[in-house]
Amino acid sequence: MAVSSWRREWLSKPLFGWAKRALPSMSDTEREAIEAGDVWWDAELFTGNPEWRKLIDMPPARLTDEERAFLDGPVAELCAMVDDWRVNWELHDLPPDIWAFLKARKFFGMIIPRRYGGLGFSAYAHSEVVRRISTRSLAAAVTVMVPNSLGPGELLLHFGTDAQRDYWLPRLADGREIPCFGLTSPEAGSDAAAMVDRGVVCKGSWEGREVLGIRLNWHKRYITLGPVATVLGLAFKLYDPDRLLGDREELGITVALVPTQAPGVEIGRRHIPSMQVFQNGPNRGKDVFIPLDAVIGGAERVGQGWQMLMTALAAGRGISLPSLAAASCVFAAHTSGAYARVRRQFGIPIGKFEGVQEKLGRMAALAYQVDAARRLTCAALDGGHKPAVISAIMKYHATERMRVAVNDAMDVHAGKGVIDGPRNYLSNVYRAVPIGITVEGANILTRCLIIFGQGAIRAHPYLMHEMAALADADPQRGLDAFDQVFWRHASHVAANAMRALGRAWTGARFAPAPRAAGAMAPYYRQLNRYASAFALVADVVLAMLGGALKRKEMLSARLGDILAELYLLSAVLKRWHDEDRQAGDLPLVQWCMESGFATIEDRLDGVLANLPNRAVAGLLRVVCLPWGVRRRGPADAVTQACAEILLQPSAVRDRLLPGLAQPRPGEALDRLARAFDLVTRAAPILDRLRSAGVDDWREAARTGGLDAAQAVLLEEMEQAVADTVEVDSFEAEALAARRAA
């Protein structure tokens, strides 16, 4: 008997039976979610030995001249038009002139190709537009973001018929139609399978003639742009009790376009999400009839709605919310650094206190990291990838880092950030944080079930092929395929075990690093160490727990955190390389790497501490963490160096905080910028006076220690600082009138 035949009969066959029993059962919605999109750098990380040259050689995301002109023209003009206090506290909506401007300049058609009248922008341009507007107004940013994200436009582009594209896309591009998308309902939030919104195939009257169509009944909520939408993309379960379309009664989740003026549609009421005034609200439909050709993609796409949604989400989730989160991180770092420089307590700027520097340093590094990951993800999308797992990583980790950064900013601003009014530029950002955490897949779900749960199958080099073999209807063919892939998988595990062991016990000193690494070579080596440890532990956990891993959400979450850190740290090194290895950025890179390494070791330790099989856990600890958890995060000196970047005007600060919308003259952000400029210009003068033992600059001006220009500068500085730290107050009668209104 040949060796391969012996192996198949005596080794692979029993393993095949065991694996069939251990294979986690998957619902159709789970399978479609896992199969959505594709893999990219996540798959490279899952090998345990990533080929860094692929990442380094990847062209960075760039704007075309036309896209740059749009940012410098219409986007800048829009930002100048927005008075965010008036939008949020007086109008509770964008004013009519801004709505008209958004339509006229085709902000709603960024993803729509030019042949349909859209702008045809890249993913990076789309991201840059959302990011820039987000630093000015969340209401405006979300209004622009949603039509260009998951919804009718994107679904029509991917799945619509030619007739549907020809009719709808030009109307969406120029704003004649305002879209929204209805997925979430009271019964079905994260669990789409629990959806009770339903459609029944039947005949009915449409535009004066009897046609085959669908009668719909639904109740949706949390629908952004819903109150003003003219066309609703609707997800529902479709049934065919009379078998008008075939021999099945339950046809599955389907997506159709419903005109909001159709009889039976109830729309227009508004939610108020965390005191944000972008249009959002519930809608209902009772016995709403639409023709069958209203299904996106036509009759042949009936029942494919969940797959369509997951495919579109695989890309879109990596753009919109990460762009908003990156904007919030940059905004928090910019305003907090400036405020910490101009605000003085105990005779010194508060930014000189180590407690404040701890917050500032973290904000600076998070701004660097989140924007690095955003740019890298956009480059992948523009390169033709639809990385579903990385999009989930970006959604969760960008918004969680946003939460940390904005909370830190509130700590630094203290009372200035608490008292609402036109002078408060931070409180609205703070209130909006839970929205990003919740939408497009709640963060708890994304972390515990999607990142590793999907990534372990989708990005693993062998697991998906093994599952296909196990699910093969022909047992012999399945066994043959399993025999081939399983032993390659076993070899892969053995290789990673050796890599993990060698790299852990030697501190990764001999792990490979790309030639272009330069000063970053030690970081590349450590990432290789952690990648091999992650790949090994992931394989062992999957083998031990099988389908039970779905119920071990905390284990899955920790493994997902490791995968996410590997990706985010890869993005940091990529940014460092793409920006010509700027020496001034080194503290930011060091902070990100040391913080990430500490997180990886903590999560590895958490996985091993909670594995049910303690013997296996002990063996893995010897291989992957032989010296225990050694990483403690960034040193205080690194954190302080990051904080100093925010406290001084410099090329490093400008590189860290690019693309902020320009404030309107005289408003709070403009006052802050002026005070920051004056304080930093006056600092050398004040330092000279203090060195001479002079505490009162006015006394120095009287005795000739200052010239007239210097005295004027210091006077303007004091006035600007006082104006900046001032907060709003209101007449009681004005507040009473507002409540009455």
C-alpha positions in Angstrom: 0.0 0.0 0.0 1.3 3.4 -0.9 2.2 5.8 1.9 -0.4 8.3 0.9 -3.1 5.6 0.8 -2.0 4.3 4.2 -2.1 7.7 5.7 -5.5 8.4 4.3 -7.1 5.2 5.6 -5.4 4.9 9.0 -4.8 8.5 10.0 -6.8 10.9 7.9 -10.1 8.9 8.0 -10.4 8.9 11.8 -9.4 12.5 11.9 -12.0 13.2 9.3 -14.7 11.7 11.5 -13.5 13.5 14.6 -13.3 16.8 12.7 -16.9 16.4 11.4 -18.1 16.1 14.9 -16.1 19.0 16.1 -16.9 21.3 13.2 -19.0 24.2 14.4 -22.5 24.3 12.9 -23.2 27.5 11.0 -26.4 29.2 10.1 -26.9 30.5 6.6 -26.4 34.1 7.9 -23.1 33.1 9.6 -21.9 31.3 6.5 -22.7 34.3 4.2 -21.0 36.7 6.6 -17.8 34.6 6.7 -17.7 34.2 2.9 -18.2 38.0 2.3 -15.4 40.0 1.0 -11.8 38.7 0.8 -8.6 38.5 2.8 -5.4 40.5 2.6 -2.8 41.3 5.2 -4.9 39.5 7.8 -4.2 36.3 5.9 -0.5 37.1 5.9 -0.6 37.6 9.7 -2.3 34.2 10.1 0.6 32.4 8.5 2.7 33.2 11.6 5.5 34.5 9.4 4.3 37.6 7.5 6.1 38.7 4.4 6.8 42.3 5.3 8.1 43.2 1.8 4.5 42.9 0.5 3.4 45.5 3.0 6.3 47.9 2.5 6.1 47.8 -1.3 2.3 48.5 -1.3 1.7 51.9 -2.8 0.3 54.3 -0.1 -3.2 55.8 -0.5 -3.0 59.0 -2.5 -5.5 61.6 -3.8 -5.9 62.5 -7.4 -5.7 66.2 -8.4 -9.4 66.3 -8.8 -10.0 64.7 -5.4 -7.6 67.2 -3.8 -9.4 70.1 -5.5 -12.7 68.8 -4.1 -11.3 68.8 -0.6 -9.8 72.3 -1.0 -12.9 73.6 -2.7 -16.4 72.3 -2.0 -15.4 70.5 1.3 -13.7 73.6 2.6 -16.6 75.7 1.5 -19.1 73.4 3.3 -17.1 73.5 6.5 -17.1 77.3 6.4 -20.9 77.3 6.0 -21.6 75.2 9.1 -22.3 76.8 12.4 -22.4 73.7 14.5 -23.9 75.3 17.6 -26.8 76.7 15.5 -27.3 73.4 13.8 -27.5 71.4 17.1 -29.2 73.8 19.5 -31.3 76.1 17.3 -32.2 74.4 14.0 -31.9 70.8 15.1 -31.0 70.1 11.5 -28.7 71.3 8.7 -30.1 74.5 7.3 -31.7 74.5 3.8 -28.8 76.2 2.1 -26.4 73.4 3.3 -28.8 70.7 2.1 -28.9 72.4 -1.3 -25.2 72.8 -1.4 -24.6 69.1 -0.6 -26.9 68.1 -3.5 -25.5 70.6 -6.0 -21.9 69.6 -5.3 -22.7 65.9 -5.4 -21.6 65.0 -1.9 -24.1 62.2 -2.0 -22.5 60.7 -5.1 -18.9 60.2 -4.1 -19.0 56.5 -4.6 -21.2 56.6 -7.8 -19.2 56.4 -11.0 -19.0 59.4 -13.3 -20.9 57.6 -16.1 -24.0 57.8 -13.8 -23.3 61.4 -12.8 -21.4 60.8 -9.6 -17.9 61.8 -8.6 -16.4 58.4 -8.8 -13.9 59.0 -5.9 -11.5 56.5 -4.5 -12.0 55.0 -1.1 -9.2 57.2 0.2 -10.9 60.4 -1.1 -14.2 59.3 0.3 -12.5 58.8 3.7 -10.7 62.1 3.5 -13.9 64.0 2.8 -15.7 62.3 5.8 -12.7 62.9 8.0 -12.4 66.6 7.2 -16.1 67.3 7.7 -16.1 65.3 10.9 -13.6 67.8 12.4 -16.2 70.5 11.8 -19.7 69.0 12.3 -20.9 65.5 13.1 -24.3 66.2 11.7 -22.9 67.3 8.4 -20.4 64.4 8.4 -23.0 61.7 9.0 -25.4 63.3 6.4 -22.6 63.0 3.8 -21.4 59.6 5.1 -24.5 57.5 5.0 -25.5 57.8 1.3 -21.9 56.8 0.4 -21.8 53.9 2.8 -24.0 50.7 3.2 -27.3 51.5 1.4 -29.1 51.8 -1.9 -26.2 53.3 -3.8 -23.6 50.8 -2.9 -26.0 47.8 -3.2 -27.1 49.0 -6.7 -23.5 49.4 -7.8 -22.7 45.8 -6.8 -25.9 44.0 -7.4 -28.4 46.1 -9.3 -29.7 45.4 -12.7 -28.7 47.7 -15.6 -32.1 49.3 -15.6 -32.0 49.9 -11.9 -28.6 51.5 -12.1 -29.6 53.7 -15.1 -32.6 55.0 -13.2 -31.5 55.3 -9.6 -27.8 56.1 -9.6 -28.1 59.5 -11.4 -30.9 60.5 -9.1 -28.9 59.5 -6.0 -25.8 61.3 -7.3 -27.4 64.7 -7.7 -29.7 64.5 -4.7 -33.0 64.2 -6.4 -33.4 61.1 -4.3 -32.3 60.9 -0.7 -31.6 57.3 0.4 -31.8 55.5 3.7 -31.4 51.8 4.5 -33.7 49.9 6.9 -32.1 46.9 8.5 -32.5 47.2 12.3 -35.9 46.5 13.9 -37.0 46.2 17.5 -36.8 42.4 17.3 -33.6 42.1 15.3 -30.6 44.2 16.1 -27.3 42.2 15.7 -29.3 39.0 15.1 -30.6 39.4 11.6 -32.1 35.9 11.7 -34.7 37.2 14.2 -36.1 39.7 11.7 -39.9 39.7 11.6 -40.2 42.2 8.8 -41.8 40.2 6.0 -42.8 40.3 2.4 -45.2 38.0 0.6 -45.0 37.3 -3.1 -48.4 38.1 -4.6 -50.1 40.0 -7.5 -51.2 43.6 -7.1 -51.8 46.9 -8.7 -48.8 49.1 -9.7 -49.1 52.2 -11.7 -52.5 51.1 -13.0 -51.7 47.5 -14.0 -51.6 44.2 -12.3 -48.1 42.9 -11.8 -46.3 40.2 -9.8 -44.9 41.8 -6.7 -44.4 41.8 -2.9 -46.7 43.0 -0.1 -44.6 44.3 2.7 -45.1 44.8 6.4 -42.2 46.1 8.6 -41.1 48.2 11.5 -37.6 49.6 11.5 -35.8 52.0 13.8 -32.5 53.8 14.1 -32.6 54.6 10.4 -30.2 57.5 9.5 -31.7 59.9 6.9 -35.0 58.1 7.3 -37.1 61.1 8.2 -36.1 62.9 5.0 -35.5 59.9 2.7 -37.3 59.6 -0.6 -36.2 56.0 -1.2 -35.9 53.3 1.4 -33.6 50.3 1.0 -35.4 47.7 2.9 -34.3 44.3 4.3 -37.0 41.8 5.0 -37.7 38.0 5.0 -39.6 37.0 1.8 -42.2 34.3 1.7 -44.0 32.7 -1.4 -46.9 30.7 0.0 -48.5 30.4 -3.4 -45.3 29.2 -5.0 -45.4 32.0 -7.6 -41.6 32.1 -8.0 -40.8 28.4 -7.6 -41.2 25.4 -5.2 -40.0 27.1 -2.0 -42.1 29.0 0.4 -39.4 30.6 2.6 -37.1 32.5 0.2 -34.9 34.2 2.8 -33.7 37.8 3.5 -34.2 40.0 0.5 -33.5 43.7 -0.2 -35.7 46.0 -2.2 -36.1 49.7 -3.0 -39.3 51.2 -1.6 -40.4 54.8 -2.5 -41.3 56.5 0.8 -44.3 58.1 -0.9 -45.8 54.6 -1.5 -49.2 54.0 0.1 -48.8 52.4 3.6 -45.4 53.8 4.3 -45.1 55.7 7.7 -42.0 57.8 7.8 -40.8 61.2 9.2 -40.7 60.8 13.0 -37.2 61.4 14.4 -34.9 59.9 17.0 -32.4 62.0 18.8 -29.2 59.9 19.0 -27.1 61.2 21.9 -28.3 64.7 21.3 -27.0 64.6 17.7 -29.3 66.2 15.1 -28.5 64.3 12.0 -31.7 62.9 10.5 -32.5 59.6 12.1 -35.8 57.9 12.9 -38.1 55.0 12.7 -40.4 53.9 9.9 -43.1 51.4 9.3 -44.9 49.9 6.4 -48.4 48.3 6.4 -49.5 46.3 3.3 -47.1 48.2 1.1 -47.1 46.7 -2.4 -44.0 47.0 -4.7 -43.4 45.3 -8.0 -40.9 42.4 -8.1 -38.4 44.4 -10.1 -38.0 46.7 -7.1 -35.8 43.9 -5.6 -32.2 45.0 -5.9 -30.8 42.8 -8.7 -34.3 41.7 -9.8 -36.0 38.3 -9.2 -32.7 36.4 -9.5 -31.5 38.2 -6.3 -34.5 37.1 -4.2 -33.2 35.6 -1.0 -29.7 36.8 -1.4 -30.1 40.0 0.7 -27.9 39.0 3.6 -25.0 38.0 1.3 -25.4 41.3 -0.5 -25.3 43.2 2.7 -22.3 41.4 4.1 -20.4 41.9 0.8 -21.1 45.6 0.8 -20.3 45.9 4.5 -17.0 44.1 4.0 -15.7 47.3 2.4 -17.9 50.1 3.7 -17.3 49.3 7.4 -13.6 50.0 6.8 -14.2 53.6 5.6 -17.0 55.6 7.2 -16.7 55.0 11.0 -12.9 54.7 11.0 -12.7 58.1 9.2 -15.0 59.7 11.8 -12.9 58.1 14.6 -9.6 59.3 13.0 -11.1 62.8 12.8 -12.1 62.7 16.5 -8.7 61.4 17.6 -6.9 64.2 15.7 -9.4 66.8 16.9 -9.0 65.7 20.5 -5.2 65.8 20.3 -5.1 69.2 18.5 -7.5 71.0 20.9 -6.2 69.3 24.1 -2.6 70.1 23.2 -3.4 73.7 22.4 -5.6 74.1 25.5 -3.0 72.5 27.8 -0.4 75.0 26.5 -2.5 78.1 27.1 -4.2 77.1 30.3 -2.0 77.8 33.3 -2.4 76.6 36.9 0.1 77.0 39.8 2.1 79.3 37.5 2.8 76.8 34.7 1.0 75.5 31.6 -1.1 72.4 32.7 0.5 70.5 29.8 3.7 70.5 32.0 2.1 68.3 34.7 2.9 64.7 34.2 -0.7 63.6 34.9 -1.8 65.8 31.9 1.1 64.6 29.8 0.0 61.0 30.3 -3.3 61.9 28.6 -1.7 64.1 25.9 0.9 61.5 25.0 -1.7 58.8 24.6 -3.9 61.1 22.5 -1.0 62.0 20.2 0.0 58.3 19.7 -3.6 57.2 19.1 -4.1 60.0 16.5 -1.0 58.7 14.8 -2.1 55.0 14.9 -5.7 55.3 14.0 -4.9 57.5 11.0 -2.1 55.1 9.9 -4.6 52.2 10.0 -7.2 54.3 8.2 -4.8 55.1 5.3 -3.6 51.5 5.0 -7.1 50.1 4.9 -8.1 52.7 2.2 -5.0 51.7 0.2 -6.1 48.1 0.3 -9.7 49.0 -0.7 -8.4 51.1 -3.6 -6.2 48.2 -4.6 -9.2 46.1 -5.2 -9.4 44.2 -1.8 -12.6 43.9 0.3 -11.0 42.8 3.5 -14.0 41.9 5.7 -12.0 41.0 8.8 -9.8 44.1 8.6 -12.9 46.2 8.2 -14.3 44.7 11.4 -11.0 45.4 13.1 -11.1 49.0 12.0 -14.7 49.5 13.0 -14.1 48.2 16.5 -10.6 49.4 17.3 -10.8 52.8 15.7 -14.0 53.7 17.5 -12.7 52.3 20.8 -9.6 54.4 20.5 -11.8 57.4 19.7 -13.6 56.8 22.9 -10.3 56.8 24.9 -9.0 59.9 23.1 -12.2 61.9 23.6 -12.4 60.9 27.2 -8.8 62.0 27.7 -9.6 65.3 26.0 -12.5 65.9 28.4 -10.1 65.2 31.3 -7.6 67.8 30.1 -10.3 70.4 29.4 -12.1 69.8 32.7 -14.7 72.4 33.3 -14.1 74.0 29.8 -15.4 70.8 28.2 -18.4 70.4 30.6 -20.1 73.8 30.2 -22.2 73.8 27.0 -22.4 76.8 24.7 -20.8 78.2 21.5 -17.5 78.3 23.3 -17.4 74.6 23.9 -16.0 72.7 20.9 -15.6 69.4 22.7 -18.9 68.4 24.4 -20.7 67.5 21.2 -17.9 65.2 20.1 -18.0 63.6 23.6 -21.8 63.0 23.4 -21.5 61.4 19.9 -19.0 58.8 20.9 -21.6 56.0 21.7 -23.0 56.3 18.2 -19.8 55.1 16.6 -19.5 52.4 19.2 -23.0 51.1 18.5 -23.7 51.3 14.7 -22.6 49.1 11.9 -22.2 46.2 14.3 -22.2 46.9 18.0 -18.6 46.8 19.3 -19.2 44.0 21.9 -20.5 41.8 19.1 -17.8 42.8 16.7 -15.0 42.0 19.2 -16.4 38.8 20.7 -17.8 37.1 17.6 -16.7 38.7 14.4 -13.0 39.6 14.4 -11.5 36.2 15.4 -14.7 34.2 14.8 -14.7 35.3 11.1 -11.0 35.8 10.8 -10.1 32.3 12.1 -12.0 30.8 9.2 -11.7 33.4 6.5 -8.0 34.4 6.9 -6.6 31.1 8.1 -4.5 29.5 5.3 -6.1 26.0 5.7 -9.2 26.1 7.9 -11.8 27.2 5.3 -10.5 24.5 2.9 -10.8 21.9 5.6 -14.4 23.0 6.4 -15.3 22.7 2.7 -13.9 19.2 2.6 -15.8 18.2 5.7 -19.1 19.6 4.3 -18.7 17.9 0.9 -21.8 15.8 0.1 -19.5 13.1 -1.4 -17.8 11.5 1.6 -14.9 10.0 -0.4 -14.2 13.2 -2.3 -14.4 15.1 1.0 -11.9 12.6 2.6 -9.5 12.9 -0.3 -9.6 16.7 -0.1 -9.3 16.7 3.7 -6.3 14.3 3.5 -4.4 16.8 1.3 -5.1 19.9 3.2 -5.0 18.6 6.8 -1.4 17.4 6.5 -0.3 20.7 5.1 -2.1 22.3 8.0 -0.3 20.0 10.4 3.1 21.0 8.9 2.1 24.7 9.3 1.3 24.2 13.0 4.6 22.4 13.5 6.5 25.2 11.8 4.8 27.9 13.8 5.5 25.9 17.0 9.2 25.9 16.2 9.2 29.6 15.2 7.2 30.6 18.3 9.5 28.6 20.6 12.7 30.0 19.1 11.6 33.6 18.9 10.2 33.6 22.4 13.2 32.1 24.1 15.7 34.3 22.2 13.7 37.6 22.5 13.2 37.4 18.8 16.8 38.5 18.2 17.2 36.2 15.2 13.7 36.7 13.8 13.7 38.1 10.3 13.2 41.8 9.5 12.9 43.4 6.1 16.0 45.2 4.7 14.1 48.5 4.6 13.3 48.3 8.3 16.2 50.5 9.5 15.7 51.6 13.0 12.4 49.7 13.1 14.0 46.3 12.7 13.6 45.3 16.4 9.9 46.0 16.1 9.5 43.9 13.0 11.3 41.1 14.8 9.0 41.3 17.8 5.9 41.4 15.5 7.2 38.2 13.8 7.5 36.6 17.3 3.9 37.5 18.2 2.5 36.5 14.8 4.0 33.0 15.2 2.7 32.7 18.8 -0.7 34.0 17.7 -1.0 31.5 14.8 0.1 28.6 17.0 -2.3 29.5 19.9 -5.2 30.1 17.5 -4.7 26.6 15.9 -4.5 24.9 19.2 -7.6 26.7 20.6 -9.6 25.8 17.5 -8.5 22.2 17.7 -9.3 22.0 21.4 -12.7 23.8 21.4 -14.0 23.3 17.9 -17.6 24.5 17.7 -17.6 25.3 21.4 -15.4 28.3 20.7 -18.5 30.2 19.6 -19.6 30.1 23.2 -16.2 31.1 24.6 -16.6 34.7 23.6 -14.0 36.1 26.0 -11.4 33.7 24.6 -12.4 34.7 21.0 -12.3 38.4 21.9 -8.7 38.1 23.3 -7.5 36.3 20.2 -9.2 38.9 18.1 -7.4 41.6 20.1 -4.1 40.0 19.2 -4.9 39.9 15.5 -6.1 43.5 15.6 -2.9 44.7 17.4 -0.8 42.9 14.8 -2.6 44.8 12.1 -2.6 48.2 13.8 1.1 47.9 14.5 1.8 46.9 10.9 0.0 50.1 9.9 2.1 52.2 12.2 5.3 50.8 10.7 3.9 51.3 7.2 3.1 54.9 7.9 6.6 55.5 9.3 8.1 54.0 6.1 5.7 55.9 3.8 6.4 59.3 5.5 10.2 58.9 4.9 11.1 57.7 8.4 10.9 61.1 10.2 13.0 61.2 13.3 10.6 63.5 15.0 7.9 60.9 14.7 9.9 58.2 16.6 8.2 58.8 20.0 4.8 58.2 18.4 6.0 55.0 16.8 7.6 53.8 20.0 4.5 54.5 22.1 2.3 52.6 19.7 4.6 49.6 19.5 5.3 49.3 23.2 1.6 49.8 24.0 0.6 47.2 21.4 3.2 44.7 22.6 1.9 45.0 26.2 -1.6 44.4 24.9 -0.6 41.3 22.9 1.2 39.7 25.9 -1.7 40.5 28.2 -4.2 38.9 25.8 -2.0 35.9 25.2 -1.7 35.5 29.0 -5.5 35.8 29.3 -6.1 33.1 26.7 -3.6 30.7 28.3 -5.0 31.4 31.8 -8.5 30.4 30.7 -8.0 27.4 28.4 -9.9 24.5 29.8 -7.1 22.0 29.2 -4.5 23.2 31.7 -1.8 20.8 30.5 -2.0 22.2 27.0 -2.1 25.8 28.3 1.0 25.1 30.3 2.9 23.8 27.3 1.8 26.8 25.2 3.0 29.1 27.9 6.4 27.5 27.8 6.5 27.9 24.0 5.0 31.4 23.7 5.5 33.2 27.0 8.4 31.4 28.8 9.3 34.5 30.8 5.8 35.6 31.6 4.3 38.9 30.6 7.3 41.2 30.3 6.0 44.2 28.3 4.8 47.0 30.5 3.8 49.6 27.8 5.6 52.8 26.8 8.1 54.4 29.2 7.1 57.7 30.9 9.8 59.5 28.9 8.2 58.3 25.6 4.8 59.4 26.7 6.2 62.8 27.7 7.9 63.2 24.3 4.6 62.4 22.6 2.9 65.0 24.8 5.5 67.7 23.9 4.6 67.3 20.2 1.1 68.6 20.9 2.4 71.5 23.0 4.6 73.2 20.4 4.1 74.3 16.8 6.3 72.1 14.6 6.5 70.1 11.4 5.9 67.0 13.5 2.7 68.4 15.0 1.5 69.5 11.5 2.3 66.0 10.1 0.4 64.4 13.1 -2.7 66.6 12.8 -3.3 67.2 9.1 -6.6 68.0 7.4 -8.4 69.8 10.2 -11.3 72.0 9.0 -10.5 75.7 9.3 -12.6 77.4 12.0 -14.8 80.4 11.2 -13.3 83.7 12.3 -14.1 84.5 15.9 -15.5 81.2 17.0 -14.1 79.1 19.8 -11.6 77.1 17.8 -10.3 80.2 16.1 -9.8 81.8 19.5 -8.0 78.7 20.7 -5.7 78.7 17.7 -4.9 82.4 18.2 -4.2 82.0 21.9 -1.9 79.0 21.1 0.0 81.0 18.5 0.4 84.0 20.9 1.5 81.9 23.8 4.1 80.0 21.9 5.4 83.2 20.4 5.6 84.9 23.8 7.2 82.0 25.5 10.9 83.0 24.8 10.2 86.5 26.2 8.6 85.2 29.4 11.4 82.6 29.9 14.0 85.4 29.6 12.1 87.5 32.2 11.8 84.6 34.6 15.5 83.8 34.2 16.1 87.4 35.3 13.9 87.0 38.3 11.1 89.1 36.9 7.6 87.8 37.5 5.5 90.7 36.2 6.0 91.6 32.6 4.3 94.9 33.0 6.9 96.0 35.5 9.6 95.0 33.0 7.8 97.1 30.3 7.8 100.1 32.7 11.5 99.8 33.5 12.6 99.2 29.9 13.1 95.5 30.1 10.7 95.0 27.1 10.2 97.0 24.0 6.8 98.2 22.8 6.2 95.4 20.4 7.0 92.8 23.0 4.6 94.4 25.5 1.9 94.5 22.9 2.4 90.8 22.2 2.2 89.9 25.9 -0.9 92.0 26.3 -2.6 90.3 23.4 -1.6 86.9 24.7 -3.2 87.5 28.1 -6.4 88.7 26.5 -6.5 85.8 24.1 -5.9 83.3 26.9 -8.6 84.8 29.1 -11.0 84.7 26.2 -10.1 81.1 25.4 -10.6 79.7 28.9 -13.9 81.6 29.3 -17.1 79.5 29.2 -20.7 80.3 28.3 -23.5 81.4 30.6 -27.1 82.2 29.7 -29.9 84.4 31.1 -32.4 82.2 32.9 -35.2 83.8 30.8 -33.5 82.7 27.6 -33.3 79.1 28.8 -36.9 79.1 29.9 -37.9 80.5 26.4 -35.9 77.7 24.8 -37.7 75.0 26.9 -41.0 76.5 26.0 -40.2 76.5 22.3 
